[in-house]
Amino acid sequence: MFQRSFTLNKDNGELPAGSSALEIDEDEIETSERTVRVRVAAHLFVRNGRSLRMVVVNFDELTNALAADGVLSAR
């Protein structure tokens, strides 16, 4: 996912470049007309050598980190 090391927020510090897995938790809200899914949490699983670290993700911080890495256009 990331070509360079990156930071999502100051609490997590710098995270290593490489592939990560993103898990998004959603709540499903059903109405008589449609079903809506609302993102309630996200976790990024980052591998660093033999260790695996789970980081709670803010969607705006993730978008900014991907844009800074050149993966996304900044919004």
DSSP file (Angstrom, degrees, kcal/mol; ACC not computed):
  #  RESIDUE AA STRUCTURE BP1 BP2  ACC     N-H-->O    O-->H-N    N-H-->O    O-->H-N    TCO  KAPPA ALPHA  PHI   PSI    X-CA   Y-CA   Z-CA
    1    1 A M              0   0    0      0, 0.0     2,-0.4     0, 0.0    18,-0.2   0.000 360.0 360.0 360.0 -52.9    0.0    0.0    0.0
    2    2 A F  B     -A   18   0A   0     16,-2.0    16,-2.4    14,-0.1     4,-0.1  -0.811 360.0-165.6-102.9 135.7    2.6    2.6    1.0
    3    3 A Q  S    S+     0   0    0     -2,-0.4     2,-0.3    14,-0.2    14,-0.1   0.753  80.0  28.7 -84.2 -27.7    5.8    3.2   -0.9
    4    4 A R  S    S-     0   0    0     12,-0.1    14,-0.2    14,-0.1    65,-0.1  -0.857  99.7 -83.0-128.6 162.1    7.5    5.1    1.9
    5    5 A S        -     0   0    0     -2,-0.3     2,-0.3    12,-0.1    -2,-0.1  -0.298  56.2-169.2 -60.5 155.4    7.2    5.1    5.7
    6    6 A F  E     -B   15   0B   0      9,-2.3     9,-3.8    -4,-0.1     2,-0.4  -0.932  23.1-136.5-148.5 164.2    4.3    7.2    6.9
    7    7 A T  E     -B   14   0B   0     -2,-0.3     7,-0.1     7,-0.2     3,-0.1  -0.996  11.6-179.5-128.3 129.3    2.6    8.8    9.9
    8    8 A L  S    S-     0   0    0      5,-0.6     2,-0.3     1,-0.4    -1,-0.1   0.823  77.0 -18.0 -92.4 -40.4   -1.2    8.7   10.5
    9    9 A N    >>  -     0   0    0      4,-0.4     4,-1.0     1,-0.0     3,-0.9  -0.971  68.2-102.6-158.4 165.1   -1.0   10.7   13.8
   10   10 A K  T 34 S+     0   0    0     -2,-0.3     4,-0.1     1,-0.2    -1,-0.0   0.751 114.0  64.1 -66.5 -23.4    1.6   11.6   16.3
   11   11 A D  T 34 S+     0   0    0      1,-0.2    -1,-0.2     2,-0.1     0, 0.0   0.843 107.1  41.1 -69.0 -33.4    0.4    9.0   18.8
   12   12 A N  T <4 S-     0   0    0     -3,-0.9    -1,-0.2     1,-0.2    -2,-0.2   0.644  97.5-153.4 -89.9 -16.2    1.3    6.1   16.5
   13   13 A G     <  -     0   0    0     -4,-1.0    -5,-0.6     2,-0.0    -4,-0.4  -0.216  47.4 -20.6  70.9-168.2    4.6    7.5   15.3
   14   14 A E  E     -B    7   0B   0     -7,-0.1    -7,-0.2    -4,-0.1    -9,-0.1  -0.563  63.3-156.0 -79.1 135.4    6.1    6.5   12.0
   15   15 A L  E     -B    6   0B   0     -9,-3.8    -9,-2.3    -2,-0.3    -2,-0.0  -0.826  23.3-103.2-110.0 149.8    4.9    3.3   10.4
   16   16 A P        -     0   0    0      0, 0.0   -14,-0.1     0, 0.0   -12,-0.1  -0.318  32.1-108.6 -76.5 154.1    6.9    1.3    7.8
   17   17 A A  S    S+     0   0    0    -14,-0.1     2,-0.2   -16,-0.1   -14,-0.2  -0.254  72.3  70.7 -67.2 163.8    6.4    1.2    4.1
   18   18 A G  B    S-A    2   0A   0    -16,-2.4   -16,-2.0   -14,-0.2     2,-0.2  -0.728  86.4 -22.4 123.5-170.9    4.9   -1.9    2.5
   19   19 A S        +     0   0    0     -2,-0.2    28,-0.7   -18,-0.2     2,-0.3  -0.539  55.9 178.4 -79.7 139.7    1.7   -3.8    2.4
   20   20 A S  E     -C   46   0C   0     -2,-0.2     2,-0.5    26,-0.1    26,-0.2  -0.932  24.3-128.2-133.8 157.6   -0.9   -3.3    5.1
   21   21 A A  E     -C   45   0C   0     24,-2.1    24,-3.4    -2,-0.3     2,-0.5  -0.930  17.9-154.3-109.8 134.5   -4.4   -4.7    5.6
   22   22 A L  E     -C   44   0C   0     -2,-0.5     2,-0.5    22,-0.2    22,-0.2  -0.932   7.0-168.5-110.5 125.7   -7.3   -2.4    6.3
   23   23 A E  E     -C   43   0C   0     20,-3.1    20,-2.7    -2,-0.5     2,-0.5  -0.965   4.6-164.5-115.0 125.3  -10.3   -3.6    8.2
   24   24 A I  E     -C   42   0C   0     -2,-0.5     2,-0.5    18,-0.2    18,-0.2  -0.940   6.2-153.1-114.0 125.3  -13.4   -1.4    8.3
   25   25 A D  E     -C   41   0C   0     16,-2.9    15,-2.8    -2,-0.5    16,-1.5  -0.830  19.5-175.3 -95.2 132.2  -16.2   -2.0   10.8
   26   26 A E  E     -C   39   0C   0     -2,-0.5     2,-0.4    13,-0.2    13,-0.2  -0.951  21.2-141.7-128.6 146.8  -19.7   -0.9    9.6
   27   27 A D  E     -C   38   0C   0     11,-2.6    11,-2.8    -2,-0.4     2,-0.5  -0.872  20.9-138.8 -99.8 141.6  -23.1   -0.7   11.2
   28   28 A E  E     -C   37   0C   0     -2,-0.4     2,-0.6     9,-0.2     9,-0.2  -0.893  14.4-166.5-104.7 126.0  -26.0   -1.5    8.9
   29   29 A I  E     -C   36   0C   0      7,-3.5     7,-3.0    -2,-0.5     2,-0.5  -0.953   7.1-161.6-114.2 118.2  -29.1    0.7    9.2
   30   30 A E  E     +C   35   0C   0     -2,-0.6     2,-0.2     5,-0.2     5,-0.2  -0.846  13.1 172.1-104.2 132.8  -32.2   -0.7    7.6
   31   31 A T        -     0   0    0      3,-2.6    -2,-0.0    -2,-0.5     0, 0.0  -0.731  49.8 -98.8-122.5 177.2  -35.2    1.4    6.7
   32   32 A S  S    S+     0   0    0     -2,-0.2     3,-0.1     1,-0.2    -2,-0.0   0.752 122.9  40.0 -69.6 -21.7  -38.3    0.6    4.7
   33   33 A E  S    S-     0   0    0      1,-0.3     2,-0.3     0, 0.0    -1,-0.2   0.795 125.7 -18.0 -97.4 -33.2  -36.8    2.2    1.6
   34   34 A R        -     0   0    0      2,-0.0    -3,-2.6    -5,-0.0     2,-0.4  -0.978  55.9-109.0-163.7 171.1  -33.1    1.2    1.8
   35   35 A T  E     -C   30   0C   0     -2,-0.3     2,-0.4    -5,-0.2    -5,-0.2  -0.955  30.4-166.1-114.0 133.2  -30.2   -0.2    3.7
   36   36 A V  E     -C   29   0C   0     -7,-3.0    -7,-3.5    -2,-0.4     2,-0.5  -0.945   9.1-150.0-121.1 139.5  -27.3    2.1    4.7
   37   37 A R  E     -C   28   0C   0     -2,-0.4     2,-0.5    -9,-0.2    -9,-0.2  -0.930  11.3-163.4-108.7 132.9  -23.9    1.2    6.0
   38   38 A V  E     -C   27   0C   0    -11,-2.8   -11,-2.6    -2,-0.5     2,-0.3  -0.962  20.3-126.1-118.1 126.3  -22.1    3.6    8.3
   39   39 A R  E     +C   26   0C   0     -2,-0.5   -13,-0.2   -13,-0.2     3,-0.1  -0.548  33.9 168.3 -69.9 127.3  -18.4    3.3    8.9
   40   40 A V  E     -     0   0C   0    -15,-2.8     2,-0.3     1,-0.4   -14,-0.2   0.643  60.6  -2.8-114.4 -22.9  -17.8    3.2   12.7
   41   41 A A  E     -C   25   0C   0    -16,-1.5   -16,-2.9     2,-0.0    -1,-0.4  -0.983  52.8-159.8-163.6 157.1  -14.2    2.1   13.0
   42   42 A A  E     -C   24   0C   0     15,-0.4    15,-2.7    -2,-0.3     2,-0.4  -0.996   5.0-164.9-143.7 144.1  -11.2    1.2   10.9
   43   43 A H  E     -CD  23  56C   0    -20,-2.7   -20,-3.1    -2,-0.3     2,-0.5  -0.995   7.7-153.1-131.2 134.5   -8.0   -0.7   11.8
   44   44 A L  E     -CD  22  55C   0     11,-3.0    11,-2.6    -2,-0.4     2,-0.7  -0.929   7.8-152.6-107.8 126.3   -4.8   -0.9    9.8
   45   45 A F  E     -CD  21  54C   0    -24,-3.4   -24,-2.1    -2,-0.5     2,-0.5  -0.889  16.5-170.2-101.9 114.5   -2.6   -4.0   10.3
   46   46 A V  E     -CD  20  53C   0      7,-3.0     7,-2.8    -2,-0.7     2,-0.4  -0.907  10.9-148.3-112.3 125.0    1.0   -3.1    9.6
   47   47 A R  E     + D   0  52C   0    -28,-0.7     2,-0.4    -2,-0.5     5,-0.2  -0.784  15.2 179.5 -94.0 134.1    3.7   -5.7    9.3
   48   48 A N  E >   - D   0  51C   0      3,-2.6     3,-1.8    -2,-0.4     2,-0.5  -0.856  65.5 -56.9-133.6  96.6    7.2   -4.8   10.4
   49   49 A G  T 3  S-     0   0    0     -2,-0.4    -2,-0.0     1,-0.3     0, 0.0  -0.572 121.2 -17.2  67.7-120.9    9.6   -7.7   10.0
   50   50 A R  T 3  S+     0   0    0     -2,-0.5    -1,-0.3    -3,-0.1     2,-0.3   0.489 122.2  86.9 -95.8  -4.2    8.1  -10.5   12.0
   51   51 A S  E <   -D   48   0C   0     -3,-1.8    -3,-2.6     2,-0.0     2,-0.4  -0.659  60.9-152.2 -98.9 154.9    5.7   -8.4   14.1
   52   52 A L  E     -D   47   0C   0     -2,-0.3     2,-0.4    -5,-0.2    -5,-0.2  -0.992  11.3-165.5-125.3 128.9    2.2   -7.2   13.3
   53   53 A R  E     -D   46   0C   0     -7,-2.8    -7,-3.0    -2,-0.4     2,-0.5  -0.940   9.9-148.1-119.2 135.9    0.8   -4.0   14.7
   54   54 A M  E     -D   45   0C   0     -2,-0.4     2,-0.4    -9,-0.2    -9,-0.2  -0.902  16.9-172.5-103.4 129.4   -2.8   -2.9   14.7
   55   55 A V  E     -D   44   0C   0    -11,-2.6   -11,-3.0    -2,-0.5     2,-0.3  -0.979  24.9-126.2-123.1 129.6   -3.4    0.8   14.5
   56   56 A V  E     -D   43   0C   0     -2,-0.4     2,-0.4   -13,-0.2   -13,-0.2  -0.598  35.9-144.8 -71.8 133.6   -6.8    2.5   14.9
   57   57 A V        -     0   0    0    -15,-2.7     2,-0.5    -2,-0.3   -15,-0.4  -0.854  17.4-152.9-113.4 135.7   -7.4    4.7   11.8
   58   58 A N     >  -     0   0    0     -2,-0.4     4,-2.3     1,-0.1     5,-0.2  -0.913  23.5-137.3 -95.3 128.1   -9.0    8.0   11.2
   59   59 A F  H  > S+     0   0    0     -2,-0.5     4,-2.4     1,-0.2     5,-0.2   0.862 101.9  51.1 -59.7 -38.8  -10.2    8.0    7.6
   60   60 A D  H  > S+     0   0    0      2,-0.2     4,-2.4     1,-0.2    -1,-0.2   0.911 110.8  48.7 -65.3 -41.1   -9.1   11.6    6.9
   61   61 A E  H  > S+     0   0    0      2,-0.2     4,-2.3     1,-0.2    -2,-0.2   0.892 111.8  49.6 -65.0 -39.6   -5.6   10.8    8.3
   62   62 A L  H  X S+     0   0    0     -4,-2.3     4,-2.5     2,-0.2    -2,-0.2   0.922 110.7  49.4 -64.8 -43.9   -5.4    7.7    6.1
   63   63 A T  H  X S+     0   0    0     -4,-2.4     4,-2.2     1,-0.2    -2,-0.2   0.918 112.4  48.2 -60.5 -44.0   -6.5    9.7    3.0
   64   64 A N  H  X S+     0   0    0     -4,-2.4     4,-2.4     2,-0.2    -1,-0.2   0.891 111.3  50.0 -64.6 -39.8   -3.9   12.4    3.7
   65   65 A A  H  X S+     0   0    0     -4,-2.3     4,-1.5     2,-0.2    -2,-0.2   0.901 111.6  48.2 -66.8 -40.3   -1.1    9.8    4.2
   66   66 A L  H  <>S+     0   0    0     -4,-2.5     5,-2.4     2,-0.2     6,-1.0   0.894 112.2  49.5 -65.6 -39.3   -2.0    8.0    1.0
   67   67 A A  H ><5S+     0   0    0     -4,-2.2     3,-1.2     4,-0.2    -2,-0.2   0.911 109.6  51.1 -64.8 -42.8   -2.0   11.4   -0.9
   68   68 A A  H 3<5S+     0   0    0     -4,-2.4    -1,-0.2     1,-0.3    -2,-0.2   0.820 108.5  52.6 -64.1 -30.6    1.4   12.3    0.6
   69   69 A D  T 3<5S-     0   0    0     -4,-1.5    -1,-0.3    -5,-0.2    -2,-0.2   0.552 118.7-113.3 -81.1  -9.1    2.7    8.9   -0.6
   70   70 A G  T < 5S+     0   0    0     -3,-1.2    -3,-0.2    -4,-0.4    -2,-0.1   0.547  88.6 113.5  88.5   7.7    1.5    9.6   -4.1
   71   71 A V  S   <S+     0   0    0     -5,-2.4     2,-0.3    -6,-0.2    -4,-0.2   0.861  81.1  25.6 -78.7 -36.6   -1.1    6.8   -4.0
   72   72 A L  S    S-     0   0    0     -6,-1.0     2,-0.3    -9,-0.2    -2,-0.3  -0.864  85.2-109.1-122.8 156.6   -4.1    9.2   -4.2
   73   73 A S        -     0   0    0     -2,-0.3    -6,-0.1     1,-0.1    -5,-0.1  -0.694  47.8-104.4 -77.7 139.3   -4.6   12.7   -5.4
   74   74 A A              0   0    0     -2,-0.3    -1,-0.1    -7,-0.2   -10,-0.1  -0.367 360.0 360.0 -63.6 144.0   -5.0   15.1   -2.5
   75   75 A R              0   0    0     -3,-0.0    -1,-0.1    -2,-0.0   -11,-0.0   0.473 360.0 360.0 -93.3 360.0   -8.6   16.2   -2.0
